[in-house]
Amino acid sequence: MEVSVKCEARHIFIRLSGELDHHSAKGLLRRLDQEIEKALPTQLTLDLSGVTFMDSSGIALLIRARQRMQELGGTADVCGAAAQARRVLDAAGLQRYLTIR
């Protein structure tokens, strides 16, 4: 899993590339927490356009990101999910908790 991070003001953009599964999720959760702690953003955008596979571990990651942003009084959204990842997001009903564009 490749991660690229860009911060503009208090908006952090995190682009994920590769497979978002149980093998990558633990380290990715830690990295996500570190990046949020460093930037203390008011908005987080997770770009999933490079994610080639996602399972329930990806759902857990997105929920954790949303929770962390709520703790900071901010928001989180998801963009660019490819077909397979979008099916997982839709099946889990994450659009009730996150803005998915």
N, CA, C and O atoms as CSV, one atom per row, in Angstrom:
chain,resi,resn,atom,element,x,y,z
A,1,MET,N,N,0.841,-1.171,0.000
A,1,MET,CA,C,0.000,0.000,0.000
A,1,MET,C,C,0.888,1.236,0.000
A,1,MET,O,O,1.749,1.401,0.864
A,2,GLU,N,N,0.667,2.083,-0.964
A,2,GLU,CA,C,1.380,3.355,-1.043
A,2,GLU,C,C,0.471,4.460,-0.526
A,2,GLU,O,O,-0.739,4.453,-0.753
A,3,VAL,N,N,1.078,5.402,0.167
A,3,VAL,CA,C,0.339,6.516,0.757
A,3,VAL,C,C,1.031,7.812,0.372
A,3,VAL,O,O,2.243,7.946,0.537
A,4,SER,N,N,0.264,8.766,-0.140
A,4,SER,CA,C,0.816,10.096,-0.353
A,4,SER,C,C,-0.069,11.090,0.400
A,4,SER,O,O,-1.294,10.972,0.429
A,5,VAL,N,N,0.589,12.061,0.997
A,5,VAL,CA,C,-0.102,13.023,1.862
A,5,VAL,C,C,0.213,14.432,1.387
A,5,VAL,O,O,1.359,14.768,1.087
A,6,LYS,N,N,-0.832,15.244,1.326
A,6,LYS,CA,C,-0.677,16.644,0.974
A,6,LYS,C,C,-1.553,17.455,1.921
A,6,LYS,O,O,-2.720,17.126,2.134
A,7,CYS,N,N,-0.990,18.502,2.479
A,7,CYS,CA,C,-1.734,19.384,3.384
A,7,CYS,C,C,-1.831,20.767,2.768
A,7,CYS,O,O,-0.847,21.301,2.255
A,8,GLU,N,N,-3.001,21.332,2.821
A,8,GLU,CA,C,-3.234,22.716,2.403
A,8,GLU,C,C,-4.068,23.358,3.489
A,8,GLU,O,O,-5.213,22.974,3.727
A,9,ALA,N,N,-3.476,24.344,4.145
A,9,ALA,CA,C,-4.111,24.982,5.302
A,9,ALA,C,C,-4.436,23.892,6.318
A,9,ALA,O,O,-3.526,23.220,6.803
A,10,ARG,N,N,-5.698,23.700,6.647
A,10,ARG,CA,C,-6.057,22.663,7.625
A,10,ARG,C,C,-6.845,21.551,6.959
A,10,ARG,O,O,-7.671,20.898,7.597
A,11,HIS,N,N,-6.589,21.335,5.669
A,11,HIS,CA,C,-7.215,20.258,4.896
A,11,HIS,C,C,-6.108,19.281,4.503
A,11,HIS,O,O,-5.131,19.661,3.859
A,12,ILE,N,N,-6.274,18.037,4.896
A,12,ILE,CA,C,-5.278,17.018,4.568
A,12,ILE,C,C,-5.869,16.073,3.524
A,12,ILE,O,O,-6.988,15.583,3.671
A,13,PHE,N,N,-5.104,15.833,2.482
A,13,PHE,CA,C,-5.484,14.919,1.409
A,13,PHE,C,C,-4.579,13.698,1.513
A,13,PHE,O,O,-3.355,13.825,1.494
A,14,ILE,N,N,-5.173,12.529,1.621
A,14,ILE,CA,C,-4.393,11.298,1.686
A,14,ILE,C,C,-4.832,10.405,0.541
A,14,ILE,O,O,-5.994,10.008,0.456
A,15,ARG,N,N,-3.882,10.089,-0.347
A,15,ARG,CA,C,-4.167,9.222,-1.498
A,15,ARG,C,C,-3.588,7.848,-1.222
A,15,ARG,O,O,-2.410,7.702,-0.897
A,16,LEU,N,N,-4.444,6.845,-1.359
A,16,LEU,CA,C,-4.034,5.459,-1.140
A,16,LEU,C,C,-3.943,4.734,-2.472
A,16,LEU,O,O,-4.774,4.937,-3.358
A,17,SER,N,N,-2.928,3.887,-2.609
A,17,SER,CA,C,-2.745,3.095,-3.826
A,17,SER,C,C,-2.380,1.676,-3.436
A,17,SER,O,O,-1.547,1.458,-2.556
A,18,GLY,N,N,-3.008,0.709,-4.097
A,18,GLY,CA,C,-2.716,-0.692,-3.835
A,18,GLY,C,C,-3.902,-1.392,-3.202
A,18,GLY,O,O,-5.048,-0.964,-3.347
A,19,GLU,N,N,-3.608,-2.480,-2.495
A,19,GLU,CA,C,-4.655,-3.282,-1.877
A,19,GLU,C,C,-4.861,-2.863,-0.425
A,19,GLU,O,O,-3.922,-2.836,0.371
A,20,LEU,N,N,-6.094,-2.542,-0.106
A,20,LEU,CA,C,-6.465,-2.150,1.248
A,20,LEU,C,C,-7.159,-3.350,1.894
A,20,LEU,O,O,-8.378,-3.504,1.827
A,21,ASP,N,N,-6.338,-4.188,2.519
A,21,ASP,CA,C,-6.844,-5.415,3.126
A,21,ASP,C,C,-6.270,-5.559,4.527
A,21,ASP,O,O,-5.613,-4.650,5.033
A,22,HIS,N,N,-6.522,-6.712,5.154
A,22,HIS,CA,C,-6.067,-6.898,6.539
A,22,HIS,C,C,-4.548,-6.854,6.667
A,22,HIS,O,O,-4.035,-6.559,7.746
A,23,HIS,N,N,-3.822,-7.139,5.600
A,23,HIS,CA,C,-2.358,-7.090,5.651
A,23,HIS,C,C,-1.838,-5.658,5.733
A,23,HIS,O,O,-0.838,-5.399,6.402
A,24,SER,N,N,-2.501,-4.742,5.068
A,24,SER,CA,C,-2.029,-3.363,5.033
A,24,SER,C,C,-2.732,-2.454,6.033
A,24,SER,O,O,-2.222,-1.379,6.351
A,25,ALA,N,N,-3.882,-2.864,6.528
A,25,ALA,CA,C,-4.717,-1.964,7.331
A,25,ALA,C,C,-4.086,-1.545,8.655
A,25,ALA,O,O,-4.201,-0.381,9.039
A,26,LYS,N,N,-3.435,-2.445,9.350
A,26,LYS,CA,C,-2.888,-2.101,10.668
A,26,LYS,C,C,-1.840,-0.984,10.555
A,26,LYS,O,O,-1.907,0.013,11.274
A,27,GLY,N,N,-0.898,-1.159,9.670
A,27,GLY,CA,C,0.118,-0.131,9.469
A,27,GLY,C,C,-0.475,1.154,8.928
A,27,GLY,O,O,-0.026,2.249,9.267
A,28,LEU,N,N,-1.479,1.016,8.090
A,28,LEU,CA,C,-2.137,2.182,7.518
A,28,LEU,C,C,-2.919,2.953,8.578
A,28,LEU,O,O,-2.936,4.184,8.553
A,29,LEU,N,N,-3.556,2.258,9.495
A,29,LEU,CA,C,-4.249,2.926,10.606
A,29,LEU,C,C,-3.271,3.757,11.434
A,29,LEU,O,O,-3.564,4.892,11.809
A,30,ARG,N,N,-2.128,3.182,11.708
A,30,ARG,CA,C,-1.092,3.883,12.472
A,30,ARG,C,C,-0.611,5.120,11.711
A,30,ARG,O,O,-0.470,6.197,12.290
A,31,ARG,N,N,-0.363,4.959,10.420
A,31,ARG,CA,C,0.094,6.085,9.592
A,31,ARG,C,C,-0.963,7.177,9.514
A,31,ARG,O,O,-0.643,8.361,9.608
A,32,LEU,N,N,-2.207,6.788,9.345
A,32,LEU,CA,C,-3.302,7.739,9.286
A,32,LEU,C,C,-3.382,8.556,10.579
A,32,LEU,O,O,-3.505,9.780,10.540
A,33,ASP,N,N,-3.313,7.872,11.716
A,33,ASP,CA,C,-3.328,8.559,13.004
A,33,ASP,C,C,-2.162,9.542,13.127
A,33,ASP,O,O,-2.334,10.654,13.626
A,34,GLN,N,N,-0.979,9.130,12.672
A,34,GLN,CA,C,0.201,10.000,12.740
A,34,GLN,C,C,0.027,11.249,11.887
A,34,GLN,O,O,0.350,12.355,12.319
A,35,GLU,N,N,-0.482,11.068,10.682
A,35,GLU,CA,C,-0.659,12.202,9.773
A,35,GLU,C,C,-1.712,13.171,10.308
A,35,GLU,O,O,-1.551,14.386,10.196
A,36,ILE,N,N,-2.780,12.640,10.884
A,36,ILE,CA,C,-3.818,13.500,11.458
A,36,ILE,C,C,-3.269,14.243,12.664
A,36,ILE,O,O,-3.528,15.436,12.823
A,37,GLU,N,N,-2.515,13.560,13.516
A,37,GLU,CA,C,-1.921,14.213,14.691
A,37,GLU,C,C,-0.965,15.323,14.289
A,37,GLU,O,O,-0.920,16.373,14.928
A,38,LYS,N,N,-0.206,15.091,13.235
A,38,LYS,CA,C,0.772,16.067,12.782
A,38,LYS,C,C,0.090,17.311,12.203
A,38,LYS,O,O,0.511,18.436,12.473
A,39,ALA,N,N,-0.957,17.107,11.414
A,39,ALA,CA,C,-1.609,18.224,10.716
A,39,ALA,C,C,-2.736,18.870,11.517
A,39,ALA,O,O,-3.038,20.047,11.317
A,40,LEU,N,N,-3.359,18.121,12.415
A,40,LEU,CA,C,-4.545,18.581,13.142
A,40,LEU,C,C,-5.523,19.286,12.196
A,40,LEU,O,O,-5.864,20.451,12.399
A,41,PRO,N,N,-5.963,18.570,11.170
A,41,PRO,CA,C,-6.809,19.185,10.145
A,41,PRO,C,C,-8.255,19.370,10.608
A,41,PRO,O,O,-8.703,18.759,11.578
A,42,THR,N,N,-8.965,20.231,9.885
A,42,THR,CA,C,-10.401,20.350,10.080
A,42,THR,C,C,-11.144,19.551,9.016
A,42,THR,O,O,-12.340,19.292,9.144
A,43,GLN,N,N,-10.424,19.164,7.964
A,43,GLN,CA,C,-11.022,18.352,6.908
A,43,GLN,C,C,-10.005,17.334,6.412
A,43,GLN,O,O,-8.825,17.634,6.228
A,44,LEU,N,N,-10.505,16.120,6.202
A,44,LEU,CA,C,-9.698,15.024,5.666
A,44,LEU,C,C,-10.383,14.494,4.421
A,44,LEU,O,O,-11.577,14.194,4.437
A,45,THR,N,N,-9.625,14.382,3.350
A,45,THR,CA,C,-10.122,13.736,2.138
A,45,THR,C,C,-9.253,12.519,1.877
A,45,THR,O,O,-8.034,12.628,1.744
A,46,LEU,N,N,-9.892,11.358,1.804
A,46,LEU,CA,C,-9.206,10.115,1.467
A,46,LEU,C,C,-9.507,9.803,0.011
A,46,LEU,O,O,-10.655,9.557,-0.358
A,47,ASP,N,N,-8.476,9.815,-0.808
A,47,ASP,CA,C,-8.594,9.537,-2.234
A,47,ASP,C,C,-8.311,8.052,-2.453
A,47,ASP,O,O,-7.190,7.586,-2.246
A,48,LEU,N,N,-9.330,7.324,-2.869
A,48,LEU,CA,C,-9.199,5.875,-3.075
A,48,LEU,C,C,-9.029,5.512,-4.543
A,48,LEU,O,O,-9.183,4.346,-4.907
A,49,SER,N,N,-8.717,6.479,-5.388
A,49,SER,CA,C,-8.642,6.202,-6.827
A,49,SER,C,C,-7.557,5.195,-7.184
A,49,SER,O,O,-7.637,4.557,-8.234
A,50,GLY,N,N,-6.554,5.040,-6.344
A,50,GLY,CA,C,-5.497,4.069,-6.612
A,50,GLY,C,C,-5.689,2.735,-5.922
A,50,GLY,O,O,-4.839,1.853,-6.041
A,51,VAL,N,N,-6.788,2.568,-5.203
A,51,VAL,CA,C,-7.036,1.316,-4.475
A,51,VAL,C,C,-7.571,0.271,-5.457
A,51,VAL,O,O,-8.618,0.468,-6.073
A,52,THR,N,N,-6.850,-0.828,-5.596
A,52,THR,CA,C,-7.222,-1.878,-6.538
A,52,THR,C,C,-8.080,-2.967,-5.909
A,52,THR,O,O,-8.764,-3.709,-6.613
A,53,PHE,N,N,-8.044,-3.062,-4.579
A,53,PHE,CA,C,-8.869,-4.039,-3.854
A,53,PHE,C,C,-9.110,-3.495,-2.456
A,53,PHE,O,O,-8.214,-2.911,-1.846
A,54,MET,N,N,-10.325,-3.689,-1.947
A,54,MET,CA,C,-10.641,-3.284,-0.587
A,54,MET,C,C,-11.575,-4.310,0.028
A,54,MET,O,O,-12.517,-4.772,-0.616
A,55,ASP,N,N,-11.307,-4.667,1.290
A,55,ASP,CA,C,-12.204,-5.558,2.018
A,55,ASP,C,C,-12.712,-4.842,3.267
A,55,ASP,O,O,-12.622,-3.617,3.351
A,56,SER,N,N,-13.237,-5.573,4.222
A,56,SER,CA,C,-13.813,-4.968,5.422
A,56,SER,C,C,-12.780,-4.197,6.241
A,56,SER,O,O,-13.150,-3.320,7.023
A,57,SER,N,N,-11.519,-4.499,6.080
A,57,SER,CA,C,-10.473,-3.732,6.763
A,57,SER,C,C,-10.470,-2.284,6.278
A,57,SER,O,O,-10.173,-1.369,7.046
A,58,GLY,N,N,-10.794,-2.083,5.027
A,58,GLY,CA,C,-10.899,-0.737,4.486
A,58,GLY,C,C,-12.065,0.018,5.104
A,58,GLY,O,O,-11.971,1.219,5.358
A,59,ILE,N,N,-13.156,-0.682,5.344
A,59,ILE,CA,C,-14.302,-0.072,6.011
A,59,ILE,C,C,-13.891,0.386,7.407
A,59,ILE,O,O,-14.199,1.506,7.816
A,60,ALA,N,N,-13.198,-0.479,8.132
A,60,ALA,CA,C,-12.733,-0.132,9.481
A,60,ALA,C,C,-11.823,1.089,9.441
A,60,ALA,O,O,-11.920,1.959,10.305
A,61,LEU,N,N,-10.955,1.163,8.467
A,61,LEU,CA,C,-10.054,2.309,8.333
A,61,LEU,C,C,-10.834,3.602,8.110
A,61,LEU,O,O,-10.529,4.623,8.727
A,62,LEU,N,N,-11.829,3.567,7.241
A,62,LEU,CA,C,-12.615,4.763,6.950
A,62,LEU,C,C,-13.438,5.196,8.159
A,62,LEU,O,O,-13.570,6.390,8.427
A,63,ILE,N,N,-13.983,4.242,8.878
A,63,ILE,CA,C,-14.735,4.574,10.090
A,63,ILE,C,C,-13.812,5.186,11.131
A,63,ILE,O,O,-14.183,6.155,11.792
A,64,ARG,N,N,-12.621,4.637,11.284
A,64,ARG,CA,C,-11.646,5.194,12.232
A,64,ARG,C,C,-11.262,6.614,11.834
A,64,ARG,O,O,-11.152,7.488,12.693
A,65,ALA,N,N,-11.059,6.849,10.551
A,65,ALA,CA,C,-10.719,8.194,10.084
A,65,ALA,C,C,-11.838,9.173,10.412
A,65,ALA,O,O,-11.580,10.285,10.871
A,66,ARG,N,N,-13.065,8.765,10.179
A,66,ARG,CA,C,-14.212,9.625,10.502
A,66,ARG,C,C,-14.268,9.910,11.997
A,66,ARG,O,O,-14.469,11.054,12.403
A,67,GLN,N,N,-14.093,8.886,12.812
A,67,GLN,CA,C,-14.124,9.067,14.267
A,67,GLN,C,C,-13.030,10.032,14.716
A,67,GLN,O,O,-13.269,10.920,15.534
A,68,ARG,N,N,-11.846,9.849,14.180
A,68,ARG,CA,C,-10.719,10.703,14.570
A,68,ARG,C,C,-10.996,12.158,14.201
A,68,ARG,O,O,-10.717,13.067,14.984
A,69,MET,N,N,-11.545,12.375,13.009
A,69,MET,CA,C,-11.855,13.732,12.586
A,69,MET,C,C,-12.967,14.334,13.444
A,69,MET,O,O,-12.930,15.526,13.747
A,70,GLN,N,N,-13.947,13.535,13.836
A,70,GLN,CA,C,-14.995,14.032,14.731
A,70,GLN,C,C,-14.410,14.457,16.075
A,70,GLN,O,O,-14.838,15.456,16.652
A,71,GLU,N,N,-13.440,13.707,16.571
A,71,GLU,CA,C,-12.777,14.067,17.830
A,71,GLU,C,C,-12.128,15.440,17.736
A,71,GLU,O,O,-12.054,16.172,18.723
A,72,LEU,N,N,-11.653,15.787,16.527
A,72,LEU,CA,C,-11.007,17.078,16.300
A,72,LEU,C,C,-12.000,18.166,15.883
A,72,LEU,O,O,-11.616,19.312,15.646
A,73,GLY,N,N,-13.274,17.795,15.797
A,73,GLY,CA,C,-14.283,18.753,15.360
A,73,GLY,C,C,-14.290,18.976,13.868
A,73,GLY,O,O,-14.799,19.989,13.387
A,74,GLY,N,N,-13.727,18.034,13.130
A,74,GLY,CA,C,-13.626,18.164,11.681
A,74,GLY,C,C,-14.489,17.168,10.937
A,74,GLY,O,O,-15.324,16.480,11.524
A,75,THR,N,N,-14.272,17.104,9.629
A,75,THR,CA,C,-15.032,16.204,8.763
A,75,THR,C,C,-14.086,15.346,7.929
A,75,THR,O,O,-12.907,15.661,7.764
A,76,ALA,N,N,-14.640,14.256,7.412
A,76,ALA,CA,C,-13.882,13.364,6.528
A,76,ALA,C,C,-14.753,13.019,5.327
A,76,ALA,O,O,-15.968,12.866,5.449
A,77,ASP,N,N,-14.117,12.899,4.174
A,77,ASP,CA,C,-14.833,12.430,3.004
A,77,ASP,C,C,-13.937,11.520,2.180
A,77,ASP,O,O,-12.727,11.439,2.392
A,78,VAL,N,N,-14.568,10.840,1.239
A,78,VAL,CA,C,-13.882,9.869,0.387
A,78,VAL,C,C,-14.140,10.264,-1.058
A,78,VAL,O,O,-15.251,10.660,-1.409
A,79,CYS,N,N,-13.117,10.156,-1.895
A,79,CYS,CA,C,-13.309,10.435,-3.315
A,79,CYS,C,C,-12.583,9.385,-4.156
A,79,CYS,O,O,-11.666,8.708,-3.691
A,80,GLY,N,N,-13.022,9.276,-5.393
A,80,GLY,CA,C,-12.314,8.507,-6.396
A,80,GLY,C,C,-12.343,6.995,-6.281
A,80,GLY,O,O,-11.534,6.324,-6.921
A,81,ALA,N,N,-13.244,6.435,-5.491
A,81,ALA,CA,C,-13.251,4.979,-5.317
A,81,ALA,C,C,-13.549,4.275,-6.634
A,81,ALA,O,O,-14.545,4.566,-7.295
A,82,ALA,N,N,-12.677,3.349,-7.004
A,82,ALA,CA,C,-12.881,2.538,-8.207
A,82,ALA,C,C,-14.044,1.570,-7.969
A,82,ALA,O,O,-14.546,1.463,-6.851
A,83,ALA,N,N,-14.462,0.878,-9.008
A,83,ALA,CA,C,-15.673,0.054,-8.967
A,83,ALA,C,C,-15.704,-0.946,-7.814
A,83,ALA,O,O,-16.709,-1.033,-7.107
A,84,GLN,N,N,-14.633,-1.697,-7.610
A,84,GLN,CA,C,-14.648,-2.714,-6.556
A,84,GLN,C,C,-14.754,-2.079,-5.185
A,84,GLN,O,O,-15.549,-2.522,-4.356
A,85,ALA,N,N,-13.968,-1.055,-4.939
A,85,ALA,CA,C,-14.014,-0.366,-3.649
A,85,ALA,C,C,-15.365,0.305,-3.448
A,85,ALA,O,O,-15.891,0.309,-2.335
A,86,ARG,N,N,-15.925,0.864,-4.493
A,86,ARG,CA,C,-17.233,1.525,-4.389
A,86,ARG,C,C,-18.324,0.521,-4.016
A,86,ARG,O,O,-19.222,0.846,-3.240
A,87,ARG,N,N,-18.255,-0.694,-4.560
A,87,ARG,CA,C,-19.233,-1.728,-4.196
A,87,ARG,C,C,-19.143,-2.055,-2.715
A,87,ARG,O,O,-20.164,-2.234,-2.051
A,88,VAL,N,N,-17.920,-2.132,-2.194
A,88,VAL,CA,C,-17.719,-2.411,-0.762
A,88,VAL,C,C,-18.299,-1.271,0.071
A,88,VAL,O,O,-18.995,-1.518,1.056
A,89,LEU,N,N,-18.019,-0.031,-0.312
A,89,LEU,CA,C,-18.541,1.126,0.406
A,89,LEU,C,C,-20.064,1.148,0.392
A,89,LEU,O,O,-20.699,1.398,1.416
A,90,ASP,N,N,-20.642,0.885,-0.772
A,90,ASP,CA,C,-22.099,0.897,-0.904
A,90,ASP,C,C,-22.737,-0.232,-0.092
A,90,ASP,O,O,-23.745,-0.026,0.583
A,91,ALA,N,N,-22.142,-1.423,-0.163
A,91,ALA,CA,C,-22.686,-2.569,0.573
A,91,ALA,C,C,-22.659,-2.332,2.081
A,91,ALA,O,O,-23.547,-2.788,2.800
A,92,ALA,N,N,-21.644,-1.622,2.555
A,92,ALA,CA,C,-21.514,-1.340,3.984
A,92,ALA,C,C,-22.380,-0.155,4.417
A,92,ALA,O,O,-22.544,0.086,5.613
A,93,GLY,N,N,-22.930,0.580,3.461
A,93,GLY,CA,C,-23.759,1.728,3.789
A,93,GLY,C,C,-22.980,2.910,4.341
A,93,GLY,O,O,-23.518,3.716,5.100
A,94,LEU,N,N,-21.709,3.012,3.956
A,94,LEU,CA,C,-20.876,4.084,4.498
A,94,LEU,C,C,-21.310,5.485,4.074
A,94,LEU,O,O,-20.908,6.468,4.696
A,95,GLN,N,N,-22.118,5.589,3.033
A,95,GLN,CA,C,-22.588,6.911,2.607
A,95,GLN,C,C,-23.461,7.553,3.687
A,95,GLN,O,O,-23.710,8.757,3.635
A,96,ARG,N,N,-23.925,6.776,4.656
A,96,ARG,CA,C,-24.681,7.348,5.778
A,96,ARG,C,C,-23.759,8.083,6.757
A,96,ARG,O,O,-24.211,8.936,7.521
A,97,TYR,N,N,-22.470,7.750,6.730
A,97,TYR,CA,C,-21.520,8.308,7.688
A,97,TYR,C,C,-20.487,9.233,7.069
A,97,TYR,O,O,-19.957,10.121,7.736
A,98,LEU,N,N,-20.206,9.022,5.799
A,98,LEU,CA,C,-19.163,9.780,5.107
A,98,LEU,C,C,-19.714,10.316,3.787
A,98,LEU,O,O,-20.572,9.690,3.165
A,99,THR,N,N,-19.223,11.460,3.373
A,99,THR,CA,C,-19.516,11.934,2.030
A,99,THR,C,C,-18.627,11.151,1.082
A,99,THR,O,O,-17.406,11.136,1.232
A,100,ILE,N,N,-19.239,10.505,0.111
A,100,ILE,CA,C,-18.490,9.721,-0.880
A,100,ILE,C,C,-18.757,10.345,-2.242
A,100,ILE,O,O,-19.892,10.378,-2.718
A,101,ARG,N,N,-17.685,10.840,-2.858
A,101,ARG,CA,C,-17.840,11.467,-4.172
A,101,ARG,C,C,-17.005,10.734,-5.205
A,101,ARG,O,O,-17.002,11.111,-6.377
